[in-house]
Amino acid sequence: MTIRQSTDLAHAAMLGLGVHRPERVVTNDEICEVLDSSDEWIQTRSGIRTRRFAGEDETLIGMSVSAAERALAAAGVAAHQVGCVIVATSTHPEHTPASAPQVATALGITAAAFDISAGCAGFCHALNLAASMVRSGAETHVLVIGAEQLSRFMDPTDRGTAFIFADGAGAVVVGPSDEPGIGPTAWGSDGSQAHVITQTPSCLGGHSERDHPVVQMEGTAVFRWAPFEMAKVAQEALDLAGVRADELDAFIPHQANLRITQTLVRNIQLPDTVAVATDIVDSGNTSAASVPLAMEAMLRKDEAAVGDTALLIAFGAGLSYAGQVVTLPPLG
């Protein structure tokens, strides 16, 4: 007996993009009301001027639903056409149940739904999974969401994290396309550096007065690793897609730190003709949400256009990383 399996391969692309940015804008001056720092120090060190924090009425699930509704509208895809929902997040406050089934139900979707945790690289990981599903014929449309509420998992007095992290959500609909719109993914991990970005204490408890974990990061270690190792990953993603750096229209890295982005651009040797995402300046580091938020910012500001060829790169806790060459989708 032979098990039936689809053998028809399809091309996959992002068909629509939507985001949710919390209304509350938080300046460096406000951060420094608690943090022993200054606006000048924060901007010099990270490039960040403002970031957004979710309000009391903005949940991770609600932000995900808001971004997803915009992505579905931009793609012209109805909820019943979605065969899978993937939410990339590190800040859903419950181990069980996952956020994705709740997001799916809120959207009127009864398809498979699950969360993935790959830190700041989560969206690019999820995008690879979704593209693989569509290309293999396993699903026709997959909804990918990156969503974080890092403001609720921070120590406001920690000079290594309090000024960096922020909140937001971004979503894309991945579906069939006449031409390849999502290139092969260059991805990997280095668990030997798992200690560099953590949530402490663990949920098992420990010697701490905190009632829940907060993000901690060895910023110097990340800065020494990311711009150099990710340059290799960027080149691998370009090679896998058969695209040269000078053929790119845009470079959209995880918005970790403006200095990391600038160093990475030099190490990749991107020509000046390639637009570079700098949403970090206005939005801070939104972890798994940062790549779709940065895509939206570039499209909204006409720094890039629908149909442009862009290189995505993301890296974070794990340490995990992923990158792919994509065609930019319509914006909802």
Contacts in CASP RR format, 6 or more apart in sequence:
PFRMAT RR
TARGET T0000
AUTHOR 0000-0000-0000
METHOD contacts of the structure
MODEL  1
MTIRQSTDLAHAAMLGLGVHRPERVVTNDEICEVLDSSDEWIQTRSGIRT
RRFAGEDETLIGMSVSAAERALAAAGVAAHQVGCVIVATSTHPEHTPASA
PQVATALGITAAAFDISAGCAGFCHALNLAASMVRSGAETHVLVIGAEQL
SRFMDPTDRGTAFIFADGAGAVVVGPSDEPGIGPTAWGSDGSQAHVITQT
PSCLGGHSERDHPVVQMEGTAVFRWAPFEMAKVAQEALDLAGVRADELDA
FIPHQANLRITQTLVRNIQLPDTVAVATDIVDSGNTSAASVPLAMEAMLR
KDEAAVGDTALLIAFGAGLSYAGQVVTLPPLG
6 136 0 8 1.000
6 137 0 8 1.000
6 138 0 8 1.000
8 137 0 8 1.000
9 135 0 8 1.000
9 136 0 8 1.000
9 137 0 8 1.000
10 134 0 8 1.000
10 135 0 8 1.000
10 137 0 8 1.000
10 176 0 8 1.000
10 177 0 8 1.000
11 135 0 8 1.000
11 176 0 8 1.000
11 177 0 8 1.000
11 178 0 8 1.000
11 179 0 8 1.000
11 180 0 8 1.000
11 181 0 8 1.000
12 130 0 8 1.000
12 131 0 8 1.000
12 132 0 8 1.000
12 134 0 8 1.000
12 135 0 8 1.000
12 174 0 8 1.000
12 175 0 8 1.000
12 176 0 8 1.000
12 177 0 8 1.000
12 180 0 8 1.000
12 181 0 8 1.000
12 182 0 8 1.000
13 174 0 8 1.000
13 175 0 8 1.000
13 176 0 8 1.000
13 177 0 8 1.000
13 179 0 8 1.000
13 180 0 8 1.000
13 181 0 8 1.000
13 182 0 8 1.000
13 326 0 8 1.000
13 327 0 8 1.000
13 329 0 8 1.000
14 127 0 8 1.000
14 172 0 8 1.000
14 173 0 8 1.000
14 174 0 8 1.000
14 175 0 8 1.000
14 181 0 8 1.000
14 182 0 8 1.000
14 326 0 8 1.000
14 327 0 8 1.000
14 328 0 8 1.000
14 329 0 8 1.000
15 74 0 8 1.000
15 75 0 8 1.000
15 76 0 8 1.000
15 77 0 8 1.000
15 141 0 8 1.000
15 172 0 8 1.000
15 173 0 8 1.000
15 174 0 8 1.000
15 175 0 8 1.000
15 177 0 8 1.000
15 329 0 8 1.000
15 330 0 8 1.000
16 71 0 8 1.000
16 72 0 8 1.000
16 74 0 8 1.000
16 75 0 8 1.000
16 76 0 8 1.000
16 172 0 8 1.000
16 173 0 8 1.000
16 329 0 8 1.000
16 330 0 8 1.000
16 331 0 8 1.000
16 332 0 8 1.000
17 70 0 8 1.000
17 71 0 8 1.000
17 74 0 8 1.000
17 170 0 8 1.000
17 171 0 8 1.000
17 172 0 8 1.000
17 292 0 8 1.000
17 295 0 8 1.000
17 296 0 8 1.000
17 299 0 8 1.000
17 328 0 8 1.000
17 329 0 8 1.000
17 330 0 8 1.000
17 331 0 8 1.000
17 332 0 8 1.000
18 67 0 8 1.000
18 68 0 8 1.000
18 70 0 8 1.000
18 71 0 8 1.000
18 74 0 8 1.000
18 170 0 8 1.000
18 171 0 8 1.000
18 172 0 8 1.000
18 292 0 8 1.000
18 296 0 8 1.000
18 331 0 8 1.000
18 332 0 8 1.000
19 67 0 8 1.000
19 70 0 8 1.000
19 168 0 8 1.000
19 169 0 8 1.000
19 170 0 8 1.000
19 171 0 8 1.000
19 289 0 8 1.000
19 292 0 8 1.000
19 293 0 8 1.000
19 296 0 8 1.000
20 62 0 8 1.000
20 63 0 8 1.000
20 64 0 8 1.000
20 66 0 8 1.000
20 67 0 8 1.000
20 70 0 8 1.000
20 147 0 8 1.000
20 168 0 8 1.000
20 169 0 8 1.000
20 170 0 8 1.000
21 52 0 8 1.000
21 168 0 8 1.000
21 283 0 8 1.000
21 293 0 8 1.000
22 52 0 8 1.000
22 53 0 8 1.000
22 54 0 8 1.000
22 55 0 8 1.000
22 58 0 8 1.000
22 63 0 8 1.000
22 167 0 8 1.000
22 168 0 8 1.000
23 52 0 8 1.000
23 55 0 8 1.000
24 52 0 8 1.000
24 53 0 8 1.000
24 54 0 8 1.000
24 55 0 8 1.000
25 50 0 8 1.000
25 51 0 8 1.000
25 52 0 8 1.000
26 50 0 8 1.000
26 51 0 8 1.000
26 52 0 8 1.000
26 53 0 8 1.000
26 166 0 8 1.000
27 39 0 8 1.000
27 49 0 8 1.000
27 50 0 8 1.000
28 37 0 8 1.000
28 38 0 8 1.000
28 39 0 8 1.000
28 42 0 8 1.000
28 43 0 8 1.000
28 48 0 8 1.000
28 49 0 8 1.000
28 50 0 8 1.000
28 163 0 8 1.000
29 39 0 8 1.000
31 37 0 8 1.000
31 42 0 8 1.000
31 156 0 8 1.000
31 162 0 8 1.000
31 163 0 8 1.000
32 38 0 8 1.000
32 39 0 8 1.000
32 42 0 8 1.000
34 156 0 8 1.000
34 157 0 8 1.000
34 162 0 8 1.000
35 156 0 8 1.000
35 157 0 8 1.000
35 158 0 8 1.000
35 159 0 8 1.000
35 162 0 8 1.000
35 163 0 8 1.000
36 157 0 8 1.000
36 159 0 8 1.000
37 159 0 8 1.000
37 163 0 8 1.000
39 49 0 8 1.000
42 48 0 8 1.000
42 163 0 8 1.000
43 49 0 8 1.000
45 257 0 8 1.000
45 259 0 8 1.000
46 163 0 8 1.000
46 164 0 8 1.000
46 257 0 8 1.000
46 258 0 8 1.000
46 259 0 8 1.000
46 280 0 8 1.000
46 284 0 8 1.000
47 257 0 8 1.000
47 258 0 8 1.000
47 259 0 8 1.000
47 280 0 8 1.000
47 281 0 8 1.000
48 163 0 8 1.000
48 164 0 8 1.000
48 258 0 8 1.000
48 280 0 8 1.000
48 281 0 8 1.000
48 284 0 8 1.000
48 285 0 8 1.000
49 281 0 8 1.000
49 282 0 8 1.000
50 281 0 8 1.000
50 282 0 8 1.000
50 283 0 8 1.000
50 284 0 8 1.000
51 165 0 8 1.000
51 166 0 8 1.000
51 167 0 8 1.000
51 282 0 8 1.000
51 283 0 8 1.000
51 284 0 8 1.000
51 285 0 8 1.000
52 166 0 8 1.000
52 167 0 8 1.000
52 168 0 8 1.000
52 283 0 8 1.000
53 151 0 8 1.000
53 166 0 8 1.000
53 167 0 8 1.000
54 60 0 8 1.000
54 63 0 8 1.000
54 149 0 8 1.000
54 151 0 8 1.000
54 152 0 8 1.000
54 167 0 8 1.000
54 168 0 8 1.000
58 149 0 8 1.000
58 167 0 8 1.000
59 149 0 8 1.000
60 89 0 8 1.000
60 91 0 8 1.000
60 92 0 8 1.000
60 93 0 8 1.000
60 99 0 8 1.000
60 147 0 8 1.000
60 148 0 8 1.000
60 149 0 8 1.000
60 169 0 8 1.000
61 99 0 8 1.000
61 102 0 8 1.000
61 103 0 8 1.000
61 106 0 8 1.000
62 103 0 8 1.000
62 106 0 8 1.000
63 147 0 8 1.000
63 149 0 8 1.000
63 167 0 8 1.000
63 168 0 8 1.000
63 169 0 8 1.000
64 87 0 8 1.000
64 99 0 8 1.000
64 103 0 8 1.000
64 145 0 8 1.000
64 146 0 8 1.000
64 147 0 8 1.000
64 169 0 8 1.000
64 170 0 8 1.000
64 171 0 8 1.000
65 103 0 8 1.000
65 106 0 8 1.000
65 107 0 8 1.000
66 169 0 8 1.000
67 145 0 8 1.000
67 146 0 8 1.000
67 147 0 8 1.000
67 169 0 8 1.000
67 170 0 8 1.000
67 171 0 8 1.000
67 292 0 8 1.000
68 85 0 8 1.000
68 103 0 8 1.000
68 107 0 8 1.000
68 143 0 8 1.000
68 145 0 8 1.000
68 171 0 8 1.000
69 107 0 8 1.000
70 171 0 8 1.000
70 332 0 8 1.000
71 143 0 8 1.000
71 170 0 8 1.000
71 171 0 8 1.000
71 172 0 8 1.000
71 173 0 8 1.000
71 332 0 8 1.000
72 78 0 8 1.000
72 79 0 8 1.000
72 82 0 8 1.000
72 107 0 8 1.000
72 143 0 8 1.000
72 173 0 8 1.000
73 332 0 8 1.000
74 173 0 8 1.000
74 329 0 8 1.000
74 330 0 8 1.000
74 331 0 8 1.000
74 332 0 8 1.000
75 141 0 8 1.000
75 173 0 8 1.000
75 175 0 8 1.000
75 329 0 8 1.000
75 330 0 8 1.000
76 173 0 8 1.000
77 141 0 8 1.000
77 173 0 8 1.000
77 175 0 8 1.000
79 107 0 8 1.000
79 108 0 8 1.000
79 109 0 8 1.000
80 108 0 8 1.000
80 109 0 8 1.000
81 140 0 8 1.000
81 141 0 8 1.000
82 104 0 8 1.000
82 107 0 8 1.000
82 109 0 8 1.000
82 111 0 8 1.000
82 141 0 8 1.000
82 142 0 8 1.000
82 143 0 8 1.000
82 173 0 8 1.000
83 109 0 8 1.000
83 111 0 8 1.000
83 112 0 8 1.000
83 139 0 8 1.000
83 140 0 8 1.000
83 141 0 8 1.000
83 142 0 8 1.000
84 111 0 8 1.000
84 112 0 8 1.000
84 113 0 8 1.000
84 130 0 8 1.000
84 133 0 8 1.000
84 139 0 8 1.000
84 142 0 8 1.000
84 143 0 8 1.000
85 100 0 8 1.000
85 101 0 8 1.000
85 103 0 8 1.000
85 104 0 8 1.000
85 107 0 8 1.000
85 109 0 8 1.000
85 111 0 8 1.000
85 112 0 8 1.000
85 113 0 8 1.000
85 114 0 8 1.000
85 142 0 8 1.000
85 143 0 8 1.000
85 145 0 8 1.000
86 100 0 8 1.000
86 113 0 8 1.000
86 114 0 8 1.000
86 115 0 8 1.000
86 116 0 8 1.000
86 126 0 8 1.000
86 129 0 8 1.000
86 130 0 8 1.000
86 142 0 8 1.000
86 143 0 8 1.000
86 144 0 8 1.000
86 145 0 8 1.000
87 98 0 8 1.000
87 99 0 8 1.000
87 100 0 8 1.000
87 103 0 8 1.000
87 113 0 8 1.000
87 114 0 8 1.000
87 115 0 8 1.000
87 116 0 8 1.000
87 126 0 8 1.000
87 145 0 8 1.000
87 146 0 8 1.000
87 147 0 8 1.000
88 115 0 8 1.000
88 116 0 8 1.000
88 117 0 8 1.000
88 118 0 8 1.000
88 119 0 8 1.000
88 122 0 8 1.000
88 123 0 8 1.000
88 125 0 8 1.000
88 126 0 8 1.000
88 144 0 8 1.000
88 145 0 8 1.000
88 146 0 8 1.000
88 147 0 8 1.000
88 288 0 8 1.000
89 99 0 8 1.000
89 115 0 8 1.000
89 117 0 8 1.000
89 146 0 8 1.000
89 147 0 8 1.000
89 148 0 8 1.000
89 288 0 8 1.000
90 117 0 8 1.000
90 119 0 8 1.000
90 148 0 8 1.000
90 199 0 8 1.000
90 287 0 8 1.000
90 288 0 8 1.000
90 317 0 8 1.000
91 147 0 8 1.000
91 148 0 8 1.000
91 149 0 8 1.000
91 150 0 8 1.000
91 152 0 8 1.000
91 153 0 8 1.000
91 287 0 8 1.000
92 98 0 8 1.000
92 99 0 8 1.000
92 115 0 8 1.000
93 152 0 8 1.000
93 212 0 8 1.000
95 203 0 8 1.000
98 113 0 8 1.000
98 114 0 8 1.000
98 115 0 8 1.000
99 115 0 8 1.000
99 147 0 8 1.000
100 113 0 8 1.000
100 114 0 8 1.000
100 115 0 8 1.000
100 145 0 8 1.000
101 113 0 8 1.000
101 114 0 8 1.000
103 113 0 8 1.000
103 145 0 8 1.000
104 110 0 8 1.000
104 111 0 8 1.000
104 113 0 8 1.000
107 143 0 8 1.000
109 143 0 8 1.000
116 122 0 8 1.000
116 125 0 8 1.000
116 126 0 8 1.000
116 129 0 8 1.000
118 125 0 8 1.000
118 288 0 8 1.000
118 316 0 8 1.000
118 317 0 8 1.000
118 318 0 8 1.000
118 320 0 8 1.000
118 322 0 8 1.000
119 197 0 8 1.000
119 287 0 8 1.000
119 288 0 8 1.000
119 316 0 8 1.000
119 317 0 8 1.000
119 318 0 8 1.000
119 320 0 8 1.000
120 254 0 8 1.000
120 256 0 8 1.000
120 285 0 8 1.000
120 287 0 8 1.000
120 288 0 8 1.000
120 290 0 8 1.000
120 314 0 8 1.000
120 315 0 8 1.000
120 316 0 8 1.000
120 317 0 8 1.000
121 187 0 8 1.000
121 254 0 8 1.000
121 288 0 8 1.000
121 314 0 8 1.000
121 315 0 8 1.000
121 316 0 8 1.000
121 320 0 8 1.000
121 321 0 8 1.000
121 322 0 8 1.000
122 146 0 8 1.000
122 288 0 8 1.000
122 314 0 8 1.000
122 320 0 8 1.000
122 322 0 8 1.000
123 144 0 8 1.000
123 146 0 8 1.000
123 170 0 8 1.000
123 288 0 8 1.000
123 289 0 8 1.000
123 290 0 8 1.000
123 291 0 8 1.000
123 292 0 8 1.000
123 314 0 8 1.000
124 185 0 8 1.000
124 187 0 8 1.000
124 291 0 8 1.000
124 312 0 8 1.000
124 313 0 8 1.000
124 314 0 8 1.000
124 322 0 8 1.000
124 323 0 8 1.000
124 324 0 8 1.000
125 187 0 8 1.000
125 320 0 8 1.000
125 322 0 8 1.000
126 144 0 8 1.000
126 145 0 8 1.000
126 146 0 8 1.000
127 144 0 8 1.000
127 172 0 8 1.000
127 174 0 8 1.000
127 182 0 8 1.000
127 185 0 8 1.000
127 312 0 8 1.000
127 324 0 8 1.000
127 326 0 8 1.000
128 182 0 8 1.000
128 185 0 8 1.000
128 187 0 8 1.000
128 322 0 8 1.000
128 324 0 8 1.000
129 142 0 8 1.000
130 139 0 8 1.000
130 142 0 8 1.000
130 143 0 8 1.000
130 144 0 8 1.000
130 174 0 8 1.000
130 175 0 8 1.000
131 174 0 8 1.000
131 182 0 8 1.000
131 183 0 8 1.000
131 185 0 8 1.000
131 324 0 8 1.000
132 138 0 8 1.000
133 139 0 8 1.000
133 142 0 8 1.000
133 174 0 8 1.000
134 140 0 8 1.000
134 141 0 8 1.000
134 142 0 8 1.000
134 174 0 8 1.000
134 175 0 8 1.000
134 176 0 8 1.000
140 175 0 8 1.000
140 176 0 8 1.000
141 173 0 8 1.000
141 174 0 8 1.000
141 175 0 8 1.000
142 173 0 8 1.000
142 174 0 8 1.000
142 175 0 8 1.000
143 171 0 8 1.000
143 172 0 8 1.000
143 173 0 8 1.000
143 174 0 8 1.000
144 171 0 8 1.000
144 172 0 8 1.000
144 173 0 8 1.000
144 174 0 8 1.000
145 169 0 8 1.000
145 170 0 8 1.000
145 171 0 8 1.000
146 169 0 8 1.000
146 170 0 8 1.000
146 171 0 8 1.000
146 288 0 8 1.000
146 289 0 8 1.000
146 292 0 8 1.000
147 168 0 8 1.000
147 169 0 8 1.000
147 170 0 8 1.000
147 288 0 8 1.000
147 289 0 8 1.000
148 165 0 8 1.000
148 167 0 8 1.000
148 168 0 8 1.000
148 169 0 8 1.000
148 286 0 8 1.000
148 287 0 8 1.000
148 288 0 8 1.000
148 289 0 8 1.000
149 167 0 8 1.000
149 168 0 8 1.000
150 165 0 8 1.000
150 166 0 8 1.000
150 167 0 8 1.000
150 215 0 8 1.000
150 285 0 8 1.000
150 286 0 8 1.000
150 287 0 8 1.000
151 165 0 8 1.000
151 166 0 8 1.000
151 167 0 8 1.000
153 199 0 8 1.000
153 212 0 8 1.000
153 213 0 8 1.000
153 214 0 8 1.000
153 215 0 8 1.000
154 161 0 8 1.000
154 162 0 8 1.000
154 165 0 8 1.000
154 214 0 8 1.000
154 215 0 8 1.000
155 161 0 8 1.000
155 162 0 8 1.000
155 214 0 8 1.000
155 216 0 8 1.000
156 162 0 8 1.000
158 214 0 8 1.000
158 216 0 8 1.000
160 217 0 8 1.000
160 219 0 8 1.000
161 214 0 8 1.000
161 215 0 8 1.000
161 216 0 8 1.000
161 217 0 8 1.000
164 217 0 8 1.000
164 257 0 8 1.000
164 284 0 8 1.000
164 285 0 8 1.000
165 215 0 8 1.000
165 284 0 8 1.000
165 285 0 8 1.000
165 286 0 8 1.000
165 287 0 8 1.000
166 283 0 8 1.000
166 284 0 8 1.000
166 285 0 8 1.000
166 286 0 8 1.000
167 286 0 8 1.000
167 289 0 8 1.000
168 283 0 8 1.000
168 286 0 8 1.000
168 289 0 8 1.000
168 293 0 8 1.000
169 289 0 8 1.000
170 289 0 8 1.000
170 292 0 8 1.000
170 293 0 8 1.000
170 296 0 8 1.000
171 292 0 8 1.000
172 292 0 8 1.000
172 329 0 8 1.000
173 329 0 8 1.000
174 182 0 8 1.000
179 327 0 8 1.000
181 326 0 8 1.000
181 327 0 8 1.000
182 324 0 8 1.000
182 326 0 8 1.000
182 327 0 8 1.000
183 237 0 8 1.000
183 240 0 8 1.000
183 241 0 8 1.000
183 324 0 8 1.000
183 325 0 8 1.000
183 326 0 8 1.000
184 237 0 8 1.000
184 240 0 8 1.000
184 241 0 8 1.000
184 324 0 8 1.000
185 237 0 8 1.000
185 240 0 8 1.000
185 322 0 8 1.000
185 323 0 8 1.000
185 324 0 8 1.000
186 233 0 8 1.000
186 234 0 8 1.000
186 236 0 8 1.000
186 237 0 8 1.000
186 240 0 8 1.000
186 322 0 8 1.000
186 323 0 8 1.000
186 324 0 8 1.000
187 233 0 8 1.000
187 320 0 8 1.000
187 321 0 8 1.000
187 322 0 8 1.000
187 323 0 8 1.000
188 320 0 8 1.000
188 321 0 8 1.000
188 322 0 8 1.000
189 318 0 8 1.000
189 319 0 8 1.000
189 320 0 8 1.000
189 321 0 8 1.000
190 318 0 8 1.000
190 319 0 8 1.000
191 318 0 8 1.000
191 319 0 8 1.000
193 221 0 8 1.000
193 225 0 8 1.000
193 318 0 8 1.000
193 319 0 8 1.000
194 317 0 8 1.000
194 318 0 8 1.000
194 319 0 8 1.000
195 218 0 8 1.000
196 217 0 8 1.000
196 218 0 8 1.000
196 219 0 8 1.000
196 221 0 8 1.000
196 222 0 8 1.000
196 225 0 8 1.000
196 317 0 8 1.000
196 318 0 8 1.000
196 319 0 8 1.000
197 215 0 8 1.000
197 216 0 8 1.000
197 217 0 8 1.000
197 218 0 8 1.000
197 222 0 8 1.000
197 316 0 8 1.000
197 317 0 8 1.000
197 318 0 8 1.000
197 319 0 8 1.000
198 215 0 8 1.000
198 216 0 8 1.000
198 217 0 8 1.000
198 317 0 8 1.000
199 213 0 8 1.000
199 214 0 8 1.000
199 215 0 8 1.000
199 216 0 8 1.000
200 208 0 8 1.000
200 213 0 8 1.000
200 214 0 8 1.000
200 216 0 8 1.000
201 207 0 8 1.000
201 208 0 8 1.000
201 210 0 8 1.000
201 213 0 8 1.000
202 213 0 8 1.000
203 213 0 8 1.000
222 256 0 8 1.000
222 260 0 8 1.000
222 316 0 8 1.000
223 257 0 8 1.000
223 259 0 8 1.000
223 260 0 8 1.000
225 319 0 8 1.000
226 256 0 8 1.000
226 260 0 8 1.000
226 264 0 8 1.000
226 315 0 8 1.000
227 260 0 8 1.000
227 263 0 8 1.000
227 264 0 8 1.000
227 267 0 8 1.000
228 267 0 8 1.000
229 315 0 8 1.000
229 321 0 8 1.000
230 253 0 8 1.000
230 264 0 8 1.000
230 313 0 8 1.000
230 315 0 8 1.000
230 321 0 8 1.000
231 264 0 8 1.000
231 267 0 8 1.000
231 268 0 8 1.000
233 313 0 8 1.000
233 315 0 8 1.000
233 321 0 8 1.000
233 322 0 8 1.000
233 323 0 8 1.000
234 264 0 8 1.000
234 268 0 8 1.000
234 311 0 8 1.000
234 313 0 8 1.000
234 323 0 8 1.000
235 268 0 8 1.000
237 311 0 8 1.000
237 312 0 8 1.000
237 313 0 8 1.000
237 323 0 8 1.000
237 324 0 8 1.000
237 325 0 8 1.000
238 244 0 8 1.000
238 245 0 8 1.000
238 248 0 8 1.000
238 311 0 8 1.000
238 325 0 8 1.000
240 324 0 8 1.000
240 325 0 8 1.000
241 324 0 8 1.000
241 325 0 8 1.000
242 325 0 8 1.000
243 309 0 8 1.000
243 311 0 8 1.000
243 325 0 8 1.000
245 268 0 8 1.000
245 269 0 8 1.000
245 270 0 8 1.000
245 271 0 8 1.000
245 274 0 8 1.000
246 271 0 8 1.000
246 273 0 8 1.000
246 274 0 8 1.000
247 309 0 8 1.000
248 270 0 8 1.000
248 274 0 8 1.000
248 309 0 8 1.000
248 310 0 8 1.000
248 311 0 8 1.000
248 325 0 8 1.000
249 274 0 8 1.000
249 275 0 8 1.000
249 304 0 8 1.000
249 305 0 8 1.000
249 308 0 8 1.000
249 309 0 8 1.000
249 310 0 8 1.000
249 328 0 8 1.000
250 274 0 8 1.000
250 275 0 8 1.000
250 276 0 8 1.000
250 277 0 8 1.000
250 298 0 8 1.000
250 303 0 8 1.000
250 304 0 8 1.000
250 308 0 8 1.000
250 309 0 8 1.000
250 310 0 8 1.000
250 311 0 8 1.000
250 328 0 8 1.000
251 265 0 8 1.000
251 268 0 8 1.000
251 270 0 8 1.000
251 274 0 8 1.000
251 275 0 8 1.000
251 276 0 8 1.000
251 277 0 8 1.000
251 310 0 8 1.000
251 311 0 8 1.000
251 313 0 8 1.000
252 277 0 8 1.000
252 291 0 8 1.000
252 294 0 8 1.000
252 295 0 8 1.000
252 298 0 8 1.000
252 310 0 8 1.000
252 311 0 8 1.000
252 312 0 8 1.000
252 313 0 8 1.000
253 260 0 8 1.000
253 261 0 8 1.000
253 264 0 8 1.000
253 277 0 8 1.000
253 291 0 8 1.000
253 294 0 8 1.000
253 312 0 8 1.000
253 313 0 8 1.000
253 314 0 8 1.000
254 285 0 8 1.000
254 290 0 8 1.000
254 291 0 8 1.000
254 313 0 8 1.000
254 314 0 8 1.000
254 315 0 8 1.000
254 316 0 8 1.000
255 261 0 8 1.000
255 277 0 8 1.000
255 278 0 8 1.000
255 279 0 8 1.000
255 280 0 8 1.000
255 283 0 8 1.000
255 284 0 8 1.000
255 285 0 8 1.000
255 286 0 8 1.000
255 290 0 8 1.000
255 291 0 8 1.000
255 293 0 8 1.000
255 294 0 8 1.000
256 280 0 8 1.000
256 285 0 8 1.000
256 290 0 8 1.000
256 315 0 8 1.000
256 316 0 8 1.000
257 280 0 8 1.000
257 285 0 8 1.000
258 278 0 8 1.000
258 280 0 8 1.000
258 281 0 8 1.000
261 276 0 8 1.000
261 277 0 8 1.000
261 278 0 8 1.000
261 280 0 8 1.000
264 313 0 8 1.000
265 276 0 8 1.000
270 276 0 8 1.000
275 298 0 8 1.000
275 303 0 8 1.000
275 304 0 8 1.000
277 294 0 8 1.000
277 295 0 8 1.000
277 297 0 8 1.000
277 298 0 8 1.000
277 303 0 8 1.000
279 290 0 8 1.000
279 293 0 8 1.000
279 294 0 8 1.000
279 297 0 8 1.000
279 298 0 8 1.000
280 290 0 8 1.000
280 294 0 8 1.000
282 297 0 8 1.000
283 290 0 8 1.000
283 293 0 8 1.000
283 294 0 8 1.000
283 297 0 8 1.000
284 290 0 8 1.000
286 293 0 8 1.000
287 316 0 8 1.000
290 314 0 8 1.000
291 312 0 8 1.000
291 314 0 8 1.000
295 304 0 8 1.000
295 310 0 8 1.000
295 328 0 8 1.000
295 329 0 8 1.000
296 331 0 8 1.000
297 303 0 8 1.000
298 304 0 8 1.000
298 328 0 8 1.000
299 305 0 8 1.000
299 306 0 8 1.000
299 328 0 8 1.000
299 331 0 8 1.000
300 331 0 8 1.000
304 310 0 8 1.000
304 328 0 8 1.000
305 328 0 8 1.000
306 328 0 8 1.000
306 329 0 8 1.000
306 330 0 8 1.000
306 331 0 8 1.000
307 327 0 8 1.000
307 328 0 8 1.000
307 329 0 8 1.000
308 327 0 8 1.000
308 328 0 8 1.000
309 325 0 8 1.000
309 326 0 8 1.000
309 327 0 8 1.000
309 328 0 8 1.000
310 325 0 8 1.000
310 326 0 8 1.000
310 327 0 8 1.000
310 328 0 8 1.000
311 323 0 8 1.000
311 324 0 8 1.000
311 325 0 8 1.000
311 326 0 8 1.000
312 323 0 8 1.000
312 324 0 8 1.000
312 325 0 8 1.000
312 326 0 8 1.000
313 321 0 8 1.000
313 322 0 8 1.000
313 323 0 8 1.000
314 321 0 8 1.000
314 322 0 8 1.000
314 323 0 8 1.000
315 321 0 8 1.000
315 322 0 8 1.000
END
